[in-house]
């Protein structure tokens, strides 16, 4: 796997480097670090960041490059020059994603390369929340997440949120959770999808569980992360391209990034671990 770590020269953000180190040690990934000097920035600051990166990634032989120029052009150039599998950058929620918003069309809405936005990164990734939209006959999200979790020796909670109000037969979340096994035995498309998803996780040797929630997807995902101590949230890129649908449905990936104070991995179409997917 080839990883691009994107940093700003004017402040050293440790979470992306820590996350890259965890992943590289588990997968033998190749690390490239782009330190971008923005307009009005100082090269000496970039040099200081580069020296700190060398210390923090000692033994992993990262390729470190200092660059100047418009962020969007630098990232576009990176996409064309190298076949990266993962981009890691920091999520600065205190400044409302000032950096991410500037490169939003290239980072969040591109659907090829997986994107990992870091915040409050822990020394080890042990518990992953995988949010699936149950796309019929498309198990690439689950397969890639499974391979990623296997290499990190992490467990996965496979979660699906039904939009809408909780039906009267389920008066509380606990009762919904208690009927997961019963629901999964039905012949509905989503039940078939989740059963196959659970089978894929088992095939990869992942310790896993399936959860079903009802409500507004982003609210239920946030609630789940507040109730359980996860280390990473994994979702897929939105493939909704129709203008009206995208406007009304919104981009779940952007909402998750904006509202969840955890590292978020958005898995793209390019095979994250460069393996054959399970169908």
N, C-alpha and C positions, 0 to 999 in steps of 0.2 A: 504494500500500500504506500502511496506517495501523499504526504500531507503538506499543505501550505498553511503556515501560521502567519497571520496578518497582525502587525503591531504598529502603533503610532509612536513616532520618535519622541514626542514631548512628554510622555509619561509611561513608566514601565508597568504593564499589566501582567501580573504573575499568573493568574488563572489559565490563560491559553497555553502558557509554557508548561505548567504543571499537568494539564490535561494531555498535552502532546507527549510529555514524558511517560505518563501512565500508559497511553496507547502504544507508543513506540516500543516500550519495554515488553509489552504483551504480544506485539505483532511483528516486530522487526521492521517497522515502517521507516521509510526514508523521509527525513524532515527538511523542509525548506522554510526559512524564516524571512519574510519581507518586512523590513522596518521602513515605513514611509514617512518622509519628512514633508509635512504639509507646508502650504504657503505661509511664510512668516516664521517657520520653524528653524531650528538650529542644528547644523550637522553634528556639533559636539554632543548634543543630547542623543542623537541617533547612535553615535559611537559608544556612548555610555550604556545605552540600552543593549547594543550588540555585545558588549563585554559581559554584561550581566546574563544575557542569554547563553553565552558560552559556558559560564560557570554553572548555570542551572541545568543545562543539557549536556554536561560533561559526560563523555563516554558514548554519546549517541551520534557524534559527528554531523551536526546540522550544517546545512549550507545557509549562510547568513548574508543577506544582500540589503544594502541601504539604497533607497530610491527616492527621487524627488519628482514631483509632478502631480497632476490631478489623480485622485484616488481611483476614479472610475476607469481612466485610461490604463493605469498600472494593473488593475485587476483583469481588465479585458486582455491585456498583453500576456498576463500570466496564464490565463485560460488557453490562449492560442499556442503558447510555447511548450507547456507541459501538460501531461494528462494526469491531473490531480484527482485523487479519489475523495479527499476530505479537505475542507477549509476550516480552520479554527481561528476564531477571533473573539474579542471580549464583548460582553453585553453590558453597557453602562446605563443602567436604568435610571440612575440619579439624574442623568442629563437627557432622559427620554430618548435614548438611542440616537443621539446626535450623529455619531459616526455611522451607525448601521443605516439610518435613513438616507444618508448621502449616497450609499452604494446599494440601496434597496433593490433596484432592478437587477443587479448582478449577483447579489448575495441571496436574499430571501426568496425572490421570485424566479430565479433560474432553477431549473429542475433536474439538472444533470449531475452536478457534484454535490455530495453530502456536505452539510454545513453544521458545525458545532459552535454554538454560542455559549460562552462560559460565564458563570457567576457562582461564587461560593463553592468552588471546586474542592472536593474532599481528596485526601491522600489516596483513597482507593475507591473504585466503583464496584459496589457489591449488589445493589438493588436498583433495577431498571423498570420504569413504568413505560410500557409500549402501548400507545393509543392507536387503534386501528379503526378505519372507516368501513371495514368489511366490503372491500371492492371485489365483486364476484370474479373468481378465477384468477385473481391477482394476489399472489402471496409473496411478492418480491420484498415488500416492507418487512414482513415477519421473518423471511429467510435471511435478509441482510442483518436485521437486528439480532437474530439467533447466532449467526456467525460472529458478530461483534461481541455478544455476551459470552459466548464460549471462550473466546480468546482472553477475555478479561476475567473469566471464572465468576460471572455475575448471574444472578437470578433475574427472571422477567415476570412481571405481572401484565398479562395481556388484557387490555381494557377496551370495552366498546360502550359508547354513550348513545342511548336512544334519545333523539330530540323530542321535546314535548313534556307535558305534565305526567306525573306518576299516576297510573290508573288506580281506580278505587280498590282493586284486588291487592295492590301493593301499597299499604298505607305508610310504609316507612322504608328507608334504605336497607335496614337489616333484613327485612322480609324479602326484599328483592335479592339480596346476596344469598339468602338461604335457599332460594329457588333456582340458582344458577345451574346446578346439575340437571334439574328437571327441564329448564328451558333449553339447555343444550341438546336434549334428547329429541327435540321436535325436528320436523323436516323443513323448517323455514330456511331460506337462503342464508340469513345471518348466522343461524345455529350451525349449519353445515360449514360455513366459513370458519367460525370460531373453533369448531371441533378439529378441522384440518389444521388450523393455526396451532392449536395445542399439540397436535401430532408432530408438526414440524419442529416445534421446540423440543419435544421429547427425542426426536431423531438426532438433534444436535447435542443431546445430553444436557439440556438446560433444565434446572429446577424452576418450575413455573406454576402459575395459577391463572385462572380466568375470572375476570370481574365484569359485571354488567351494571350500568348505572342509567338512570333516566333524568332528563332535564336539559338545560342549555349546555351544549358540549363544553365550552370553555369554563363555565362555572363548575361543572362536575369534575373536570380535569384538575382545576385549581383546588377544589375541595379534597380530592383524592391525595394530592401532594401535601396538603395540610394535615391529613389524618395519618398518613404513612410516611416514614422517613426514607424517601427515595434519594438516590444519588444522581440520577439522570432521567430525563424525560425524552422519549423517542417518538417522533411523529413522521409522517410522510409529506412531501411537497404537495400542495394543492394543484390539481390538474384542471381546475375550473378555469377555462379561458374565455367563456362567453361573458361579455361586458356586464350585462344586466345581472346574470347569475352571480358573478363575482362581487358585484356591488351589494346585492341583497344577502348573499351567504357570508360575505366577508372572507378574509384569508385567515383560517384557523391558525396557521403557523405563526403569523404576525401576532395574533392575540395571545397565543401560548408564550411566545418570547417576551411579550410586553408584561404579562401578568404573573408569570411563574418565576420565583426567585431560586431557580436551580439551573444547572447546565441543561441545554436543550439541543438534541441532535435531530436535524431534519434530513432524512435519508433521501438521496436523489436517485435518479435512474441508473447512473453508472454504478456498476457493482462495487460496493464499498471495500470488500476484501478480495476482489478479483477472483471470485470462485464461481462455479456453476451453481445456479439457483435451483431450488427445489420446486417442482410444479405440483 
